[in-house]
């Protein structure tokens, strides 16, 4: 071996050894560490998160090959309970979550924005006392253009018997969530979660097939320069929101960043700080986002990271839903940025 080759080999070995020095904490192991033991609840939630991770891997694999496979892209021709056109990937991702939990023994119910009613798994109900609420593909308008997408999820404990199948206990405020998180399908696949003990991010290592801990106890900056909102709706908003947008337009230091995939936009704000807005309109003051599948899980994450989430008038995690598919306005992000938006709303009333 030449000296140059020997030097290069040592350099590669150094990089490899350095990489191996990192604590390769897997997702399921991290959940157990959060609860500092092997209690029944800790083992259940660890297994539950492992299944969510599996769903994320299956969806990520499908997305990575979407352009090469027939019958993956485009619309199904159907309309969901929200009145939205259904993408083929919406259906696939929803089916993935059902299939990975069917034989798990972990959850009694699955509730998704793609299903009119909760999906019951009777064989799990005697022991599976959890419910998973999820948005299987958020930002599905980005599917056919190879842009970022996400999945959002929340874990709730089933409270009491649900003999009539109405799942009324799910209408409790977001404070009752046990855990929440999202999976971001971008250049890499990331999973971010909280169990009420800080916010932690994991990156999928395709060679291992595992989500590996990337960062623990993420803290959102108190203030950021990013504002994220669909300004195409400008003339449909209340005057107070339009005034806020005029304010950031004339104030130096603000940057507009909006992708059409909320998970991607929220993740940017979690890391860099700023504010994401999806206000209601004059015609539809309740807004577009679903409280139980989108707003409440994301609010739980952002608050755990030290941020704020509000409808503009009240804290998102205090909102009591009246129906399963309830919608809500959302203003979420860094404390100071959210407070600034609220000040315009309060002055406008």
For each residue, the residues with C-beta under 8 A, 3 or more apart:
1: 5 6 9
2: 5 6
3: 6 7
4: 7 8
5: 1 2 8 9
6: 1 2 3 9 10
7: 3 4 10 11
8: 4 5 11 12
9: 1 5 6 12 13
10: 6 7 13 14
11: 7 8 14 15
12: 8 9 15 16
13: 9 10 16 17
14: 10 11 17 18
15: 11 12 18 19
16: 12 13 19 20
17: 13 14 20 21
18: 14 15 21
19: 15 16 22
20: 16 17
21: 17 18
22: 19
23: 213
24: 210 212 213
25: 29 30 33 212 213
26: 29 30 210 211 212 213
27: 30 31 49 50 53 191 193 202 210 211 213
28: 31 32 46 47 49 50 53
29: 25 26 32 33 46
30: 25 26 27 33 34 200 202 213
31: 27 28 34 35 42 45 46 49 195
32: 28 29 35 37 38 42 43 46
33: 25 29 30 36
34: 30 31 42 195 197
35: 31 32 39 41 42 45 195
36: 33
37: 32 42
38: 32 42 43
39: 35 42 43
40: 43 44
41: 35 44 45
42: 31 32 34 35 37 38 39 45 46
43: 32 38 39 40 46 47
44: 40 41 47 48 106 130
45: 31 35 41 42 48 49 155 178 179 195
46: 28 29 31 32 42 43 49 50
47: 28 43 44 50 51 104 106
48: 44 45 51 52 104 106 107 130 132 155
49: 27 28 31 45 46 52 53 179 193
50: 27 28 46 47 53 54
51: 47 48 54 55 100 101 104 106
52: 48 49 55 56 132 153 181 183 191
53: 27 28 49 50 56 57 191 202 211
54: 50 51 57 58 100
55: 51 52 58 59 93 96 97 100 151 183
56: 52 53 59 60 151 183 189 191 204 211
57: 53 54 60 61 189 204 209
58: 54 55 61 62 96 100
59: 55 56 62 63 92 93 96 136 137 151 183 185
60: 56 57 63 64 183 185 189 204
61: 57 58 64 65
62: 58 59 65 66 72 89 92 93
63: 59 60 66 89 143 149 185
64: 60 61
65: 61 62 68 69 72
66: 62 63 69 72 73 89 143 146
67: 72 73 146
68: 65
69: 65 66 72
70:
71: 88
72: 62 65 66 67 69 88 89 92
73: 66 67 88 89 143 144
74: 87 88 144
75: 85 86 87 88
76: 86 87 88 90 91
77: 86
78: 85 86
79: 83 84 85 86
80: 83 84 86 90 113 114
81: 113 114 115 116 325
82: 113 290 325
83: 79 80
84: 79 80
85: 75 78 79
86: 75 76 77 78 79 80 90 91 114
87: 74 75 76 90 91 137 140 141 143 144
88: 71 72 73 74 75 76 91 92
89: 62 63 66 72 73 92 93 137 140 143 149
90: 76 80 86 87 93 94 114 136 137 140
91: 76 86 87 88 94 95 114
92: 59 62 72 88 89 95 96
93: 55 59 62 89 90 96 97 136 137 151
94: 90 91 97 98 112 114 115 136
95: 91 92 98 99
96: 55 58 59 92 93 99 100 136
97: 55 93 94 100 101 110 112 132 134 136
98: 94 95 101 102 110 119
99: 95 96 102
100: 51 54 55 58 96 97 104
101: 51 97 98 104 106 107 110 121 124 132
102: 98 99 121 124
103:
104: 47 48 51 100 101 107 124 128
105: 123 124 127 128
106: 44 47 48 51 101 124 128 130
107: 48 101 104 110 121 124 128 130 131 132
108: 120 121 124 125 128 129 130 131 158 162
109: 118 119 120 121 131 132 158 162 167
110: 97 98 101 107 115 118 119 121 131 132 133 134
111: 115 118 119 131 132 133 134 167 170 292 293 324
112: 94 97 115 119 133 134 135 136 293
113: 80 81 82 135 136 290 293 294 325
114: 80 81 86 90 91 94 136
115: 81 94 110 111 112 118 119
116: 81
117: 165 167 324
118: 109 110 111 115 131 165 167 170 324
119: 98 109 110 111 112 115
120: 108 109 125 165
121: 101 102 107 108 109 110 124 125 128
122: 125
123: 105
124: 101 102 104 105 106 107 108 121 127 128
125: 108 120 121 122 128
126:
127: 105 124
128: 104 105 106 107 108 121 124 125
129: 108 157 158
130: 44 48 106 107 108 155 156 157 158 178
131: 107 108 109 110 111 118 155 156 157 158 167 170
132: 48 52 97 101 107 109 110 111 153 154 155
133: 110 111 112 153 154 155 156 170 292 293 297
134: 97 110 111 112 151 152 153 154 293
135: 112 113 138 151 152 153 290 293 294
136: 59 90 93 94 96 97 112 113 114 151
137: 59 87 89 90 93 140 143 149 150 151
138: 135 149 150 151 152 182 261 262 263 294
139: 142 147 148 149 150 259 260 261 262 263 264
140: 87 89 90 137 143 149
141: 87 260
142: 139 145 146 147 148 149 259 260 261
143: 63 66 73 87 89 137 140 149
144: 73 74 87
145: 142
146: 66 67 142
147: 139 142 259 260 261
148: 139 142 184 185 186 259 261 263 264
149: 63 89 137 138 139 140 142 143 184 185 261 263 264
150: 137 138 139 182 183 184 185 261 262 263 264 267
151: 55 56 59 93 134 135 136 137 138 182 183 185 263
152: 134 135 138 180 181 182 263 293 294 297 298
153: 52 132 133 134 135 180 181 182 183 297
154: 132 133 134 174 177 179 180 292 293 296 297 300
155: 45 48 130 131 132 133 177 178 179 180
156: 130 131 133 169 170 172 176 177 178
157: 129 130 131 176 178
158: 108 109 129 130 131 162 169
159: 169 172
160: 169
161:
162: 108 109 158 165 166 167 168 169
163:
164:
165: 117 118 120 162
166: 162
167: 109 111 117 118 131 162 170 171 324
168: 162 171
169: 156 158 159 160 162 172
170: 111 118 131 133 156 167 292 321 324
171: 167 168 320 321 322 323 324
172: 156 159 169 175 176 320 321
173: 176 296 317 318 319 320 321
174: 154 177 291 295 296 297 299 300 316 317 318 319
175: 172 317 318
176: 156 157 172 173
177: 154 155 156 174 180 296 297 300
178: 45 130 155 156 157 195 196
179: 45 49 154 155 193 194 195 196
180: 152 153 154 155 177 193 194 296 297 298 300 301
181: 52 152 153 191 192 193 194 297 301
182: 138 150 151 152 153 191 192 263 266 267 297 298 301
183: 52 55 56 59 60 150 151 153 189 190 191 192 263
184: 148 149 150 189 190 191 192 263 264 267
185: 59 60 63 148 149 150 151 189
186: 148 189 190 264
187:
188: 203 204
189: 56 57 60 183 184 185 186 203 204
190: 183 184 186 201 202 203 204 214 267
191: 27 52 53 56 181 182 183 184 201 202 204 211
192: 181 182 183 184 199 200 201 202 218 267 270 301
193: 27 49 179 180 181 199 200 202 301
194: 179 180 181 197 198 199 200 300 301 304 305
195: 31 34 35 45 178 179
196: 178 179 300 304
197: 34 194 304
198: 194 216 217 218 304 305
199: 192 193 194 217 218 270 301 304 305
200: 30 192 193 194 213 215 216 217 218
201: 190 191 192 213 214 215 218
202: 27 30 53 190 191 192 193 211 212 213 214
203: 188 189 190 211 212 214
204: 56 57 60 188 189 190 191 210 211 212
205: 208 209 210 211 212
206: 209
207:
208: 205 212
209: 57 205 206
210: 24 26 27 204 205
211: 26 27 53 56 191 202 203 204 205
212: 24 25 26 202 203 204 205 208
213: 23 24 25 26 27 30 200 201 202 216
214: 190 201 202 203
215: 200 201 218
216: 198 200 213
217: 198 199 200
218: 192 198 199 200 201 215 270 271 305
219: 305 306
220: 224 269 270 271 273 302 305 306 307 333 334
221: 224 272 273 334
222: 273 306 334 335 336
223: 273 334 335 336 337
224: 220 221 269 272 273 274 275 333 334 337
225: 253 254 255 272 273 274
226: 254 255 256 257 268 269 272 273 274 275
227: 248 254 255 256 257 274 275 276 277 337
228: 256 257 258 265 268 269 274 275 276 277
229: 245 256 258 276 277 278 279
230: 233 258 260 278
231: 234 245 256 258
232:
233: 230 236 237 281
234: 231 237 242 245
235: 242
236: 233 281 282 283
237: 233 234 241 242 279 280 281 282
238: 241 242 279 280 281 282 285 345 348
239: 242 243 348
240: 243 244 344 345 347 348 349
241: 237 238 244 245 277 279 341 344 345
242: 234 235 237 238 239 245 246
243: 239 240 246 247 344 348
244: 240 241 247 248 340 341 344 345
245: 229 231 234 241 242 248 249
246: 242 243 249 250
247: 243 244 250 251 344
248: 227 244 245 251 254 256
249: 245 246 254
250: 246 247
251: 247 248 254
252:
253: 225
254: 225 226 227 248 249 251
255: 225 226 227
256: 226 227 228 229 231 248
257: 226 227 228 265 268 274
258: 228 229 230 231 265
259: 139 142 147 148 264 265
260: 139 141 142 147 230
261: 138 139 142 147 148 149 150 264 265
262: 138 139 150 265 266 276 278 289 294 298
263: 138 139 148 149 150 151 152 182 183 184 266 267
264: 139 148 149 150 184 186 259 261 267 268
265: 228 257 258 259 261 262 268 269 276
266: 182 262 263 269 270 276 298 301 302 332
267: 150 182 184 190 192 263 264 270 271
268: 226 228 257 264 265 271 272 274
269: 220 224 226 228 265 266 272 273 274 275 276 302 307 332 333 334
270: 192 199 218 220 266 267 301 302 305 307
271: 218 220 267 268
272: 221 224 225 226 268 269
273: 220 221 222 223 224 225 226 269 333 334 337
274: 224 225 226 227 228 257 268 269 333 334 337
275: 224 226 227 228 269 331 332 333 334 337 338 340 341
276: 227 228 229 262 265 266 269 330 331 332 333
277: 227 228 229 241 330 331 341
278: 229 230 262 287 288 289 329 330 331
279: 229 237 238 241 287 312 329 330 331
280: 237 238 284 285 286 287 329
281: 233 236 237 238 284 285 287
282: 236 237 238 285
283: 236
284: 280 281 287 288 327
285: 238 280 281 282 329
286: 280 326 327 328 329
287: 278 279 280 281 284 327 328 329 330
288: 278 284 327
289: 262 278 294 295 327 328 329 330
290: 82 113 135 293 294 295 325 326 327 328
291: 174 294 295 296 316 319 321 326 327 328
292: 111 133 154 170 296 321 324 325 326
293: 111 112 113 133 134 135 152 154 290 296 297
294: 113 135 138 152 262 289 290 291 297 298 330
295: 174 289 290 291 298 299 309 316 319 328 330 332
296: 154 173 174 177 180 291 292 293 299 300 316 317 319
297: 133 152 153 154 174 177 180 181 182 293 294 300 301
298: 152 180 182 262 266 294 295 301 302 309 330 332
299: 174 295 296 302 303 309 315 316 317 330 332
300: 154 174 177 180 194 196 296 297 303 304 317
301: 180 181 182 192 193 194 199 266 270 297 298 304 305
302: 220 266 269 270 298 299 305 307 308 309 332 333
303: 299 300 306 307 308 309 317
304: 194 196 197 198 199 300 301
305: 194 198 199 218 219 220 270 301 302
306: 219 220 222 303 335
307: 220 269 270 302 303 332 333 334 335 338
308: 302 303 315 332 333 334 335 338 339
309: 295 298 299 302 303 315 316 317 330 331 332 333 338
310: 313 314 315 316 330 331 332 338 342
311: 314 316 319 328 329 330 331
312: 279 329 331 341 342 345
313: 310 345
314: 310 311 318 319
315: 299 308 309 310 318 319
316: 174 291 295 296 299 309 310 311 319 328 330 332
317: 173 174 175 296 299 300 303 309
318: 173 174 175 314 315
319: 173 174 291 295 296 311 314 315 316 328
320: 171 172 173
321: 170 171 172 173 291 292 324 326
322: 171 326
323: 171 326
324: 111 117 118 167 170 171 292 321
325: 81 82 113 290 292
326: 286 290 291 292 321 322 323
327: 284 286 287 288 289 290 291
328: 286 287 289 290 291 295 311 316 319
329: 278 279 280 285 286 287 289 311 312
330: 276 277 278 279 287 289 294 295 298 299 309 310 311 316
331: 275 276 277 278 279 309 310 311 312 338 341 342
332: 266 269 275 276 295 298 299 302 307 308 309 310 316 338
333: 220 224 269 273 274 275 276 302 307 308 309 337 338
334: 220 221 222 223 224 269 273 274 275 307 308 337 338
335: 222 223 306 307 308 338 339
336: 222 223 339 340
337: 223 224 227 273 274 275 333 334 340 341
338: 275 307 308 309 310 331 332 333 334 335 341 342
339: 308 335 336 342 343
340: 244 275 336 337 343 344
341: 241 244 275 277 312 331 337 338 344 345
342: 310 312 331 338 339 345 346
343: 339 340 346 347
344: 240 241 243 244 247 340 341 347 348
345: 238 240 241 244 312 313 341 342 348 349
346: 342 343 349
347: 240 343 344
348: 238 239 240 243 344 345
349: 240 345 346
